[in-house]
Amino acid sequence: MAGTKFAYVRNFELPDPLLPDTYLVCRLDGHSFHRFSEEHGFAKPNDERALQLMDHAAKSAMIEFKDIMLAFGESDEFSFLFRKSTNLYNRRNAKILTTLTSYFTSYTPLRYPPSFDGRIVVYPTERAIRDYFSWRQADTHINNLYNTTFWALIQKGRQTTTEAHATLKGTVSSTKHEMLFSRFGINYNEISQRFKKGSVIVREIVAPKSSDKDDSLEPPMLLARSEAKQERDKSLECSASDPSTSIQSQSMDKGDETLPFDPPHQKRSMAKKKNKVETTVEVLHCDIISDEFWLARPHLLEN
């Protein structure tokens, strides 16, 4: 920036770095989604199209921002987990939050575009991260059970919104299950997992393709050395019958013992490429409260 007399105004910009060596969770929450839902005629209590659109936006954000390891979505909100070691935008709070929020929103091009508010919270431990996502998934189940019963009372029971709220006041989960089944023939256990569990978007490690037997015995570097040794031995055999070249061959052989072989750059690049871990972003609708999900994916919380 030019050093003009006006540059002093930069002193009013305060730094906002996030605490280092901590997990970052960015949660985006829909703003004025009642009008957004009405404008597009979304079905209640759940609209498959709207939820798929949210999943698409979140998946696109994870593909763009490689340090996002996991995302969880329910209704009009999504939470994104950044790896503990991320240095995205030098961990500047406002920069990360505004960029992710605008990128996520840009993937919902509809007649009445939605808007989202956002916040970033830092968490110090793996236990805190697991508890955070458990909290959001438990909230998904509680909200969906209530909304499913609430809209059944309105759409099938012919109650008003006020009457439906009054009917459900003080009820527990078992009461709602019984009400759904006995009055409306709805078995809550048969409802889509997407509605009950939410959307889990995870960065999975792609299993490496099985290599040839010879490749598994020797790494690329050793193979390159072996090929070079074969070429050298061949040249020595050819020169053994010619005395004039014996001295030269001996000196070459002696030099080879002291100088390490430097394989071609192309082979070194191929070896490096083989060691690179390949990942893919997948959308799941599964339980993330129990240990099974996390034990199968230790890389999500690794630094």
C-alpha positions in Angstrom: 0.0 0.0 0.0 1.3 3.5 -0.9 2.8 5.3 2.0 0.6 8.4 2.0 -0.4 10.6 4.8 -3.7 8.8 5.0 -2.1 5.4 5.8 -2.4 6.0 9.5 -6.0 4.9 9.4 -4.7 1.3 9.2 -3.8 1.6 12.8 -7.5 1.3 13.7 -7.7 -2.2 12.2 -7.3 -4.5 15.2 -5.7 -8.0 14.7 -8.1 -10.9 15.4 -6.0 -14.1 15.4 -7.6 -17.3 16.7 -5.8 -19.2 19.4 -3.1 -21.4 17.9 -3.0 -25.2 18.3 -6.8 -25.4 18.8 -9.6 -26.9 16.7 -11.7 -24.3 14.9 -15.5 -24.9 14.5 -17.3 -22.5 12.2 -21.1 -22.7 12.6 -23.4 -21.1 10.0 -27.0 -20.5 10.9 -29.8 -19.5 8.5 -31.2 -16.0 8.8 -34.9 -15.3 8.0 -35.4 -18.8 6.8 -39.2 -18.6 7.3 -39.6 -16.3 4.3 -36.9 -18.3 2.4 -39.0 -21.5 2.9 -42.3 -19.8 2.0 -40.9 -18.3 -1.2 -39.8 -21.7 -2.5 -42.7 -23.7 -1.1 -40.6 -26.1 0.9 -42.5 -29.1 2.4 -42.9 -29.3 6.2 -41.5 -30.6 8.4 -38.7 -31.6 6.1 -38.0 -30.8 2.4 -35.6 -33.2 0.7 -34.6 -30.6 -2.0 -33.7 -28.0 0.6 -31.6 -30.3 2.6 -29.8 -31.6 -0.5 -29.1 -28.0 -1.5 -27.5 -27.4 1.9 -25.4 -30.6 1.6 -24.3 -29.5 -1.9 -23.2 -26.1 -0.6 -21.3 -27.7 2.4 -19.6 -30.3 0.2 -18.5 -27.6 -2.2 -17.0 -25.6 0.7 -15.1 -28.7 1.9 -13.7 -29.3 -1.6 -12.5 -25.6 -1.7 -11.1 -25.4 1.8 -8.9 -28.5 2.3 -8.4 -27.9 6.0 -12.0 -28.6 6.7 -12.1 -32.3 7.9 -15.8 -32.6 8.9 -19.1 -30.9 8.5 -22.5 -31.5 10.1 -25.8 -30.1 9.0 -29.3 -30.0 10.3 -32.2 -27.9 9.1 -30.8 -24.4 8.3 -27.4 -24.7 10.0 -24.0 -26.3 9.2 -20.9 -26.7 11.4 -17.4 -27.0 9.9 -14.4 -28.5 11.7 -11.0 -27.2 10.7 -7.9 -29.2 11.5 -6.0 -28.2 14.6 -2.9 -27.2 12.6 -4.7 -25.1 10.1 -3.0 -21.8 9.2 -5.7 -20.6 6.8 -5.5 -16.8 6.3 -3.0 -16.9 9.3 -6.0 -17.9 11.5 -7.6 -14.5 11.2 -11.1 -14.8 12.6 -13.0 -12.4 10.4 -11.2 -13.5 7.2 -12.0 -17.2 7.7 -15.6 -16.5 8.8 -16.6 -14.1 6.1 -15.0 -16.1 3.3 -16.5 -19.4 4.3 -19.9 -17.8 4.9 -20.0 -16.1 1.5 -18.7 -19.1 -0.3 -21.3 -21.3 1.3 -24.1 -18.9 0.5 -23.0 -18.6 -3.2 -23.9 -22.2 -3.7 -27.6 -21.6 -3.0 -28.7 -19.5 -6.1 -32.4 -19.4 -5.7 -35.3 -17.0 -6.3 -35.0 -15.6 -2.8 -31.4 -16.1 -1.7 -30.8 -17.1 1.9 -28.5 -15.4 4.3 -26.5 -16.9 7.2 -24.9 -15.6 10.3 -21.8 -17.3 11.6 -19.4 -17.7 14.4 -16.1 -19.4 15.1 -15.4 -21.2 18.3 -12.1 -22.7 19.3 -11.9 -26.0 21.2 -8.7 -27.3 22.8 -9.3 -31.1 23.0 -10.6 -34.0 21.0 -13.2 -34.7 23.7 -14.6 -31.2 23.3 -14.9 -31.6 19.6 -16.7 -35.0 19.9 -19.1 -33.5 22.5 -19.8 -30.5 20.2 -20.9 -32.7 17.3 -22.8 -35.0 19.7 -24.6 -32.0 20.9 -25.6 -30.9 17.4 -26.8 -34.4 16.4 -28.8 -34.9 19.6 -30.4 -31.5 18.9 -31.2 -32.8 15.4 -33.2 -35.7 16.8 -35.0 -33.6 19.4 -36.0 -31.0 16.9 -37.1 -33.4 14.2 -39.2 -35.5 16.6 -41.0 -32.4 17.8 -41.5 -31.0 14.3 -42.7 -34.3 12.9 -45.3 -34.5 15.6 -46.2 -30.8 15.4 -46.9 -30.8 11.7 -48.8 -34.1 11.9 -51.1 -32.5 14.4 -51.6 -29.6 11.9 -51.7 -31.4 8.6 -53.6 -34.6 9.7 -55.1 -33.6 13.0 -56.5 -30.3 11.7 -55.1 -28.3 14.7 -53.9 -24.7 14.5 -50.2 -23.9 15.3 -51.3 -22.6 18.7 -53.3 -25.8 19.5 -50.4 -28.0 18.3 -47.9 -26.3 20.6 -50.3 -26.6 23.5 -50.8 -30.4 22.8 -47.0 -31.0 22.8 -46.3 -28.8 25.8 -44.5 -30.9 28.5 -44.5 -34.1 26.4 -41.5 -36.5 26.4 -40.1 -38.5 23.5 -42.1 -41.7 24.2 -45.3 -39.7 24.3 -44.5 -38.2 20.8 -43.7 -41.6 19.4 -47.0 -43.0 20.7 -48.9 -40.0 19.4 -47.5 -40.3 15.9 -48.2 -44.1 15.7 -51.6 -44.3 17.4 -53.2 -41.2 15.9 -51.5 -40.9 12.5 -50.0 -44.3 11.8 -46.5 -42.9 11.6 -43.6 -45.1 12.8 -40.9 -42.6 13.7 -38.2 -45.3 13.4 -39.0 -45.7 9.7 -38.4 -42.0 8.9 -35.4 -41.1 6.7 -32.0 -41.1 8.5 -31.3 -37.8 6.9 -34.1 -36.2 8.9 -33.2 -38.0 12.2 -29.4 -38.0 12.1 -28.7 -34.9 10.0 -26.0 -34.8 7.3 -22.4 -35.8 8.1 -20.0 -34.6 5.4 -16.6 -36.2 6.0 -13.2 -36.1 4.3 -12.4 -39.8 3.8 -9.0 -41.3 2.9 -9.1 -43.2 -0.4 -7.6 -46.7 0.0 -4.4 -47.0 -2.2 -4.7 -49.1 -5.3 -3.0 -52.5 -5.1 0.4 -52.4 -6.8 2.3 -55.1 -8.7 4.1 -57.8 -6.7 7.5 -56.5 -7.8 6.7 -53.0 -6.7 5.7 -54.1 -3.3 9.0 -55.9 -2.8 11.2 -52.9 -3.6 10.4 -49.2 -3.4 10.9 -47.0 -6.5 14.3 -45.7 -5.3 15.7 -49.3 -4.9 14.3 -50.3 -8.2 16.1 -47.4 -9.9 19.4 -48.4 -8.2 19.0 -52.0 -9.3 18.4 -51.0 -12.9 21.5 -48.9 -12.9 23.6 -51.7 -11.4 22.4 -54.0 -14.2 23.4 -51.5 -16.8 26.8 -51.0 -15.2 27.5 -54.8 -15.0 26.5 -55.2 -18.6 29.0 -52.6 -19.7 31.8 -54.2 -17.6 31.2 -57.6 -19.2 31.5 -56.0 -22.6 34.8 -54.3 -21.8 36.4 -57.4 -20.0 37.6 -58.8 -23.3 39.3 -55.6 -24.3 42.4 -54.8 -22.2 42.6 -51.2 -23.3 39.4 -50.5 -21.5 40.1 -52.5 -18.3 41.7 -49.6 -16.5 38.9 -47.3 -17.4 36.4 -49.8 -16.2 38.1 -50.3 -12.9 38.2 -46.6 -12.3 34.5 -46.3 -13.1 33.7 -49.2 -10.8 35.7 -47.6 -8.0 33.9 -44.3 -8.5 30.6 -46.0 -8.5 31.3 -47.4 -5.0 31.9 -43.9 -3.6 29.3 -41.9 -5.4 25.6 -42.5 -4.6 23.4 -43.1 -7.5 21.1 -40.2 -8.3 17.9 -41.6 -10.0 16.2 -39.6 -12.7 14.1 -36.7 -11.6 11.0 -38.3 -13.2 11.3 -41.4 -11.0 11.8 -39.4 -7.9 8.6 -37.4 -8.7 6.7 -40.6 -9.3 7.8 -42.0 -5.9 6.8 -38.8 -4.2 3.4 -38.8 -5.9 2.8 -42.4 -4.8 3.3 -41.4 -1.1 0.6 -38.6 -1.3 -2.6 -39.4 0.5 -5.7 -39.1 -1.6 -9.0 -38.0 0.0 -12.6 -37.7 -1.1 -15.6 -35.8 0.4 -18.6 -38.0 1.2 -22.1 -37.3 2.5 -23.3 -39.7 5.2 -26.4 -39.9 7.4 -25.0 -41.9 10.4 -24.5 -41.8 14.1 -21.6 -39.7 15.3 -22.3 -39.8 19.0 -20.9 -43.3 19.6 -17.3 -44.3 19.3 -17.6 -46.3 16.1 -17.6 -43.3 13.7 -14.5 -41.7 15.3 -12.5 -44.9 15.7 -12.9 -45.7 12.1 -11.6 -42.2 11.1 -8.7 -41.2 13.5 -7.4 -38.8 10.8 -10.3 -36.4 11.5 -8.8 -35.3 14.8 -5.1 -35.8 14.1 -2.9 -32.7 14.1 
